[in-house]
Amino acid sequence: MYKIISREQFSDCVYRLVVDAPLIARSRKAGQFVVLIIDEKGERFPLTICDADPQKGTITLVFQSVGKSTMQLGQMKAGDKIKDIVGPLGKPTHIEKYGTVVCIGGGIGIAPVHPIAQAMRAAGNKVISIIGARSKNLLILEPEMRKASDELIVGTDDGSYGKKGFTSDLLKEIINRGDKIDLAVAIGPVPMMKVVCGVTKSYNLKTYISLNAMMVDATGMCGCCRVTVGGKTKFACVDGPEFDGHQVDFDELQKRLRMYVTQENQAVEEFRHNPTCVDLALEAERQVR
Ligand code: FES
């Protein structure tokens, strides 16, 4: 059992949990994730490790309630216990001194970008971060990203905070102002990563993305998380979650993410007593589509 030390609600449906998990806290690296099972009847679902404190033995999880399990997790309180947390899983981000690295986080994708920005900066890179959300109330981790970056650019789709525009527009601004960029890392909704990769490809800028594929066992055996990268089948849980964004078949990824929408919506119905969360969950689902 893993005790929740603290819980914070960022926005209507985005939460930060600090969880007691000493072994994971000591061994996790940027880019890795955990799989959770909330209780005896819980399904397995992956969440990226946003941060960790090896001294205190805690890991930080930031997530959006987009389905039944994440809604249930969002309703847990400090002192509650999560049945199982498995990890750290997945290949860590390849960290080295590239020069200038642009870290781009969209929506809840800002959470997994945060440890990568930290690690890239610790390795001696100049880190320019771009974070964006649909509107101000969905923007998360701005202070943390500011601390992890040499420069932070903030934007919202509707212009309610920071610059108005998509993260891909803000990236184009940086490229066009003449900065020499050696690597881009982009994490967010699939359509956002697809557009960002389209931009970086036209500038021949190497780009890593982290895939939010559906997972079951997370050990490379069930095939649930399969994705096509460079024409080859890969498993996001063991070969990823990060891949060369210019090689990923985004259309297939989007189709696979929609496979269980009907079942997921049925499960979400059980949470109808909280309409705000459900509306945002369905909206997030639409973004994935
Ligand atoms: S989750 Fe089963 S192979 Fe990746």
Residues whose N, C-alpha, C, O or C-beta is under 5 A from the ligand:
A	BS01	FES	M214 M215 V216 D217 A218 T219 G220 M221 C222 G223 C224 C225 F235 C237
